[in-house]
Amino acid sequence: MRARKLLRTLDYTLLSTVLLIILYGLVAISSATHVTNPTGADPFLFMKRQALWALIGLGVAALLTCWRYEGLARYATALYVLNLGLLAAVLFVGHTALGAQRWIKLGPFLLQPSEFAKLIIIVALSNFLARREGRLRGLRELMPVFFYVGLPLILILKQPDLGTSLVFVAITFGMLYMAGARASLLALLGGTGLAVAVGWVWAHLKFGVWLPLKEYQIARLTVFLNPWQDWQGAGYHVIQSQIALGSGGLWGRGLYNGTQNQLNFLPEQHTDFIFSVVGEELGFAGAAVLLLLYFILVFRGIRIAAVAKDTFGRLLATGIVTMILFHILVNVGMTMGIMPVTGIPLPFFSYGGSALLTNLAAVGLLENIYARRQQIIF
């Protein structure tokens, strides 16, 4: 009886949209890797791995849908401490790849704790802010929040993982706004922070002022302004992505027929730059379909936040929607050359088990909040 009642109250538009994005992503991953597969083995190995993670993620989502989300508040502190422990462990026993130490090797799989950290900080911060509802109007009241988020953020920066750090900042500001912080104060803090960051980077490039970033990160942050100034180095990714998107035209070159993708000119085509694969092979039409699906996903998430029955659920949904929306905007903007290259994947679409598992768990929580939007006892 309880299971049937729960099934009747789910947001099936949200669920079907997520499933369509995952299936679309599997097609794109198969095209991006069947020729350039670095293992030289099964040409569809990456697609099969992603499908396996999707099945595991859907199982996790189902469990999180059934378990009352209010109970997460009791474990918020424990989750926060666990989060810090996992992020610290990466610095000592983490697997290094592409110049970063972000993964923990478990047999044939690489898990990225910073991906799980996004959802954990959303749960922990939701509880933290819900307890301070109505007391977040001034800067003094916001300082404990920034300290709370700052500890895991510093550990992520040490990996280094600038992209995830920026996601943390976006999540914090989105949730603070929903928790009652003044929009004018948040805008002032955000604008000041951005101005300081830009000025600091400028001072580093002009006068050699120290920055807590590696040189390749600084290059990625600035090269999108003029990628041709380093077209064989930091600008290569952006240039190849723009060529791929531009050559797709309205209908694309056809699946498995994109030259930038199939001839391996396009870097990281199954992860960071998978949107470029869609743009080249399926054209503007294929990219527009994907963006429409994302619009529906974000819209349903906002609606769930609006109808949540309590502050904790509303903040939880807001954090999840902010995380997904920020990922979409930055990833798509990065491939178009209007955003810095930060290594942020496209939700439910880019290859990566940790990211897919995290996002599906987040969908499970959204469904949980929506199913319990009224005071119904399951």
C-alpha positions as CSV (number, residue, x, y, z in Angstrom):
1,M,0.0,0.0,0.0
2,R,2.7,2.5,1.0
3,A,4.7,1.6,-2.1
4,R,1.7,2.2,-4.4
5,K,0.9,5.5,-2.7
6,L,4.5,6.6,-3.2
7,L,4.5,5.7,-6.8
8,R,1.4,7.7,-7.5
9,T,3.0,10.8,-6.1
10,L,6.3,10.8,-8.0
11,D,7.2,13.5,-10.6
12,Y,7.3,11.3,-13.7
13,T,8.1,14.3,-16.0
14,L,11.4,14.7,-14.1
15,L,12.2,11.0,-14.1
16,S,11.5,10.5,-17.8
17,T,13.5,13.6,-18.7
18,V,16.5,12.3,-16.7
19,L,16.2,8.9,-18.4
20,L,16.1,10.5,-21.8
21,I,19.2,12.6,-21.1
22,I,21.1,9.5,-19.9
23,L,20.1,7.5,-23.0
24,Y,21.1,10.4,-25.2
25,G,24.4,10.6,-23.4
26,L,25.0,6.9,-24.0
27,V,24.7,7.4,-27.7
28,A,27.0,10.4,-27.6
29,I,29.6,8.5,-25.5
30,S,29.5,5.6,-27.9
31,S,30.2,7.9,-30.8
32,A,33.0,9.7,-28.9
33,T,34.8,6.6,-27.9
34,H,34.2,3.8,-30.4
35,V,37.2,4.9,-32.5
36,T,39.3,6.8,-30.0
37,N,38.9,4.2,-27.1
38,P,42.3,4.4,-25.4
39,T,42.1,0.9,-24.1
40,G,42.0,-0.5,-27.7
41,A,39.5,-3.1,-26.6
42,D,35.7,-3.2,-27.0
43,P,34.8,0.0,-29.0
44,F,31.7,0.4,-26.8
45,L,33.4,-0.3,-23.5
46,F,32.9,3.3,-22.2
47,M,29.2,3.3,-23.1
48,K,28.7,-0.1,-21.3
49,R,30.5,1.2,-18.2
50,Q,28.3,4.3,-18.2
51,A,25.2,2.2,-18.6
52,L,26.3,0.1,-15.6
53,W,26.8,3.2,-13.5
54,A,23.4,4.4,-14.6
55,L,21.7,1.2,-13.4
56,I,23.5,1.4,-10.1
57,G,22.6,5.1,-9.8
58,L,18.9,4.4,-10.5
59,G,19.0,1.8,-7.7
60,V,20.5,4.4,-5.4
61,A,17.9,7.0,-6.5
62,A,15.1,4.5,-5.8
63,L,16.4,3.9,-2.3
64,L,16.7,7.6,-1.6
65,T,13.2,8.2,-2.9
66,C,11.7,5.6,-0.4
67,W,13.6,6.9,2.6
68,R,12.1,10.0,4.2
69,Y,14.4,12.9,3.4
70,E,13.7,14.6,6.7
71,G,15.8,11.8,8.3
72,L,18.9,13.1,6.5
73,A,19.0,16.1,8.8
74,R,19.9,13.8,11.7
75,Y,23.0,12.6,9.9
76,A,24.1,15.9,8.5
77,T,27.0,16.4,10.9
78,A,28.2,12.8,10.4
79,L,28.0,13.2,6.6
80,Y,29.9,16.5,6.8
81,V,32.7,14.9,8.9
82,L,32.8,11.9,6.5
83,N,33.0,14.3,3.6
84,L,36.1,16.0,5.1
85,G,37.7,12.6,5.8
86,L,37.2,11.4,2.2
87,L,38.6,14.6,0.7
88,A,41.6,14.5,3.0
89,A,42.2,10.9,2.1
90,V,42.5,11.8,-1.6
91,L,45.5,14.0,-0.7
92,F,47.3,11.0,0.8
93,V,46.2,7.9,-1.1
94,G,44.6,9.5,-4.2
95,H,45.2,8.4,-7.8
96,T,46.8,11.0,-10.0
97,A,45.7,11.7,-13.6
98,L,46.0,14.6,-15.9
99,G,48.0,16.5,-13.3
100,A,45.4,16.3,-10.6
101,Q,45.0,14.0,-7.6
102,R,41.3,13.6,-7.3
103,W,40.5,9.9,-7.4
104,I,40.6,6.9,-5.2
105,K,41.3,3.6,-7.0
106,L,38.9,0.7,-6.1
107,G,39.9,-2.2,-8.3
108,P,39.1,-1.4,-12.0
109,F,37.1,1.7,-10.9
110,L,38.2,5.3,-10.0
111,L,35.9,7.1,-7.6
112,Q,36.0,10.8,-7.3
113,P,35.1,11.9,-3.8
114,S,34.8,15.6,-4.8
115,E,31.7,14.6,-6.9
116,F,30.0,13.0,-3.9
117,A,31.1,16.0,-1.8
118,K,28.7,18.3,-3.8
119,L,25.7,16.3,-2.7
120,I,26.9,15.8,0.8
121,I,27.6,19.6,1.3
122,I,24.0,20.3,0.0
123,V,22.6,17.9,2.6
124,A,24.8,19.3,5.4
125,L,24.3,22.9,4.4
126,S,20.6,22.5,4.2
127,N,20.5,21.4,7.8
128,F,22.9,24.1,8.8
129,L,20.9,26.9,7.2
130,A,17.5,25.5,8.2
131,R,18.6,25.9,11.9
132,R,19.5,29.6,11.1
133,E,16.4,30.5,9.2
134,G,15.6,34.2,9.7
135,R,19.0,34.9,11.1
136,L,21.0,35.4,7.9
137,R,20.4,39.1,7.1
138,G,23.9,40.5,7.8
139,L,27.5,39.8,6.9
140,R,28.2,38.7,10.5
141,E,25.5,36.0,10.3
142,L,26.9,34.7,7.0
143,M,30.5,34.2,8.2
144,P,29.8,30.9,9.9
145,V,28.2,29.6,6.7
146,F,31.3,30.6,4.6
147,F,33.5,28.9,7.2
148,Y,31.4,25.8,7.1
149,V,31.6,25.5,3.3
150,G,35.2,26.7,3.2
151,L,36.8,23.7,5.0
152,P,35.8,21.1,2.3
153,L,36.3,23.7,-0.4
154,I,40.0,24.2,0.6
155,L,40.6,20.4,0.5
156,I,39.1,20.3,-3.0
157,L,41.3,23.2,-4.1
158,K,44.3,21.2,-2.9
159,Q,43.7,18.4,-5.3
160,P,43.5,20.7,-7.3
161,D,39.9,20.8,-8.6
162,L,38.9,24.4,-9.4
163,G,35.7,23.4,-11.2
164,T,34.2,21.7,-8.2
165,S,35.3,24.6,-5.9
166,L,33.3,26.9,-8.1
167,V,30.3,24.6,-7.9
168,F,30.5,24.8,-4.1
169,V,30.4,28.6,-4.3
170,A,27.4,28.6,-6.6
171,I,25.6,26.1,-4.4
172,T,26.3,28.2,-1.3
173,F,25.0,31.4,-2.8
174,G,21.9,29.8,-4.2
175,M,21.0,28.2,-0.9
176,L,21.7,31.3,1.1
177,Y,19.3,33.2,-1.1
178,M,16.6,30.6,-0.5
179,A,17.4,30.6,3.2
180,G,16.5,34.3,3.5
181,A,19.9,36.1,3.0
182,R,19.4,39.5,1.3
183,A,19.8,39.5,-2.4
184,S,21.6,42.8,-2.4
185,L,24.2,41.6,0.1
186,L,24.8,38.4,-1.8
187,A,25.2,40.4,-5.1
188,L,27.6,42.7,-3.3
189,L,29.6,39.8,-1.9
190,G,29.6,37.9,-5.3
191,G,30.6,41.0,-7.3
192,T,33.3,41.9,-4.8
193,G,34.7,38.3,-4.9
194,L,34.6,38.3,-8.7
195,A,36.4,41.6,-8.9
196,V,39.0,40.5,-6.4
197,A,39.6,37.2,-8.3
198,V,39.9,39.0,-11.7
199,G,42.2,41.6,-10.2
200,W,44.3,39.0,-8.5
201,V,44.7,37.0,-11.8
202,W,45.6,40.3,-13.6
203,A,48.2,41.1,-11.0
204,H,49.7,37.6,-11.3
205,L,49.9,37.9,-15.1
206,K,51.2,41.5,-15.0
207,F,53.5,41.5,-12.0
208,G,53.9,37.9,-11.0
209,V,51.9,38.2,-7.8
210,W,51.4,34.8,-6.1
211,L,48.2,32.8,-6.8
212,P,47.1,29.6,-5.1
213,L,46.6,28.0,-8.5
214,K,48.8,26.0,-10.8
215,E,49.9,27.7,-14.0
216,Y,47.8,25.4,-16.2
217,Q,44.7,26.4,-14.2
218,I,45.5,30.1,-14.7
219,A,46.0,29.5,-18.4
220,R,42.6,27.7,-18.7
221,L,40.9,30.5,-16.8
222,T,42.1,33.2,-19.1
223,V,42.7,31.6,-22.5
224,F,39.0,31.6,-23.5
225,L,39.4,35.4,-23.9
226,N,41.7,34.8,-26.8
227,P,42.4,31.1,-27.4
228,W,44.5,31.8,-30.6
229,Q,47.2,33.4,-28.5
230,D,48.2,29.9,-27.4
231,W,46.5,27.8,-30.1
232,Q,48.8,24.8,-29.6
233,G,48.7,24.9,-25.9
234,A,46.0,26.0,-23.5
235,G,43.8,27.4,-26.3
236,Y,43.8,24.1,-28.2
237,H,40.7,22.7,-26.4
238,V,38.6,25.8,-27.0
239,I,39.5,26.1,-30.6
240,Q,38.8,22.5,-31.5
241,S,35.5,22.7,-29.7
242,Q,34.5,25.8,-31.6
243,I,35.4,24.2,-34.9
244,A,33.4,21.1,-34.0
245,L,30.3,23.2,-33.0
246,G,30.6,25.4,-36.0
247,S,31.0,22.6,-38.5
248,G,27.9,20.9,-37.4
249,G,25.5,23.4,-39.0
250,L,21.8,22.9,-38.5
251,W,21.6,19.1,-38.8
252,G,25.1,18.0,-38.1
253,R,27.6,15.7,-40.0
254,G,25.8,12.6,-38.8
255,L,26.3,10.3,-35.9
256,Y,29.8,8.7,-35.9
257,N,30.8,11.0,-38.8
258,G,32.2,14.1,-37.0
259,T,35.7,14.7,-38.2
260,Q,36.9,16.6,-35.1
261,N,35.5,13.8,-32.9
262,Q,36.3,10.7,-34.9
263,L,39.8,11.9,-35.9
264,N,40.6,12.8,-32.3
265,F,41.2,16.5,-32.8
266,L,38.6,17.2,-30.1
267,P,40.1,16.6,-26.7
268,E,38.3,14.9,-23.8
269,Q,35.4,14.3,-26.2
270,H,33.6,11.8,-24.0
271,T,33.8,13.9,-20.8
272,D,34.3,17.7,-20.7
273,F,33.7,18.4,-24.3
274,I,30.9,15.9,-25.1
275,F,28.5,18.8,-25.9
276,S,30.8,19.6,-28.9
277,V,30.3,16.0,-30.1
278,V,26.6,16.6,-30.2
279,G,27.0,19.9,-31.9
280,E,29.2,18.5,-34.6
281,E,27.4,15.3,-35.3
282,L,23.8,16.2,-34.7
283,G,24.1,19.9,-35.3
284,F,22.1,22.8,-33.8
285,A,19.0,20.6,-33.8
286,G,20.6,17.9,-31.7
287,A,22.1,20.5,-29.3
288,A,18.7,22.2,-29.0
289,V,17.0,19.0,-28.1
290,L,19.5,18.4,-25.3
291,L,19.1,21.9,-24.0
292,L,15.4,21.6,-24.0
293,L,15.6,18.5,-21.9
294,Y,17.8,20.3,-19.5
295,F,15.3,23.2,-19.4
296,I,12.5,20.8,-18.4
297,L,14.8,19.2,-15.8
298,V,15.7,22.5,-14.2
299,F,12.1,23.8,-14.3
300,R,10.8,20.7,-12.6
301,G,13.5,21.0,-9.9
302,I,12.5,24.6,-9.3
303,R,8.9,23.6,-9.0
304,I,9.8,20.9,-6.4
305,A,11.7,23.5,-4.4
306,A,8.6,25.7,-4.5
307,V,6.2,23.1,-3.3
308,A,8.5,21.5,-0.6
309,K,6.6,21.2,2.7
310,D,9.5,22.4,4.9
311,T,12.6,24.6,5.0
312,F,15.0,21.6,4.9
313,G,13.4,20.1,1.8
314,R,13.2,23.5,0.1
315,L,16.9,24.2,0.7
316,L,17.8,20.6,-0.3
317,A,16.0,21.0,-3.7
318,T,17.4,24.5,-4.2
319,G,21.0,23.2,-3.7
320,I,20.5,20.3,-6.1
321,V,18.9,22.5,-8.8
322,T,21.7,25.1,-8.4
323,M,24.3,22.4,-8.8
324,I,22.8,21.0,-11.9
325,L,22.1,24.4,-13.5
326,F,25.7,25.7,-12.8
327,H,27.1,22.5,-14.4
328,I,25.0,23.0,-17.5
329,L,25.8,26.7,-17.9
330,V,29.5,26.4,-17.4
331,N,30.0,23.2,-19.4
332,V,28.1,24.5,-22.4
333,G,29.7,27.9,-22.2
334,M,33.1,26.3,-21.9
335,T,32.6,24.4,-25.1
336,M,31.4,27.5,-26.9
337,G,34.4,29.6,-25.7
338,I,32.5,32.0,-23.6
339,M,33.4,30.4,-20.2
340,P,36.7,29.4,-18.8
341,V,37.8,25.7,-19.2
342,T,37.2,24.4,-15.7
343,G,36.6,20.6,-16.2
344,I,33.0,20.6,-15.1
345,P,31.1,17.7,-16.7
346,L,27.6,17.9,-18.3
347,P,25.1,16.3,-15.9
348,F,23.8,12.8,-16.7
349,F,25.6,13.1,-20.1
350,S,29.3,13.2,-19.7
351,Y,31.2,10.0,-19.1
352,G,32.0,9.4,-15.4
353,G,30.6,7.0,-12.9
354,S,31.0,9.2,-9.8
355,A,29.3,12.2,-11.4
356,L,26.4,10.1,-12.7
357,L,25.9,8.3,-9.4
358,T,25.9,11.7,-7.6
359,N,23.4,13.2,-10.0
360,L,21.0,10.3,-9.9
361,A,21.2,10.3,-6.1
362,A,20.2,13.9,-6.3
363,V,17.3,13.1,-8.5
364,G,16.2,10.5,-5.9
365,L,16.2,13.2,-3.3
366,L,14.2,15.6,-5.5
367,E,11.6,12.8,-6.1
368,N,11.5,12.2,-2.3
369,I,10.8,15.9,-1.6
370,Y,8.1,16.0,-4.3
371,A,6.4,12.8,-3.1
372,R,6.2,14.2,0.4
373,R,5.2,17.7,-0.5
374,Q,2.1,17.4,1.6
375,Q,1.8,16.2,5.1
376,I,1.1,12.6,4.1
377,I,2.3,9.7,6.2
378,F,3.8,6.9,4.1
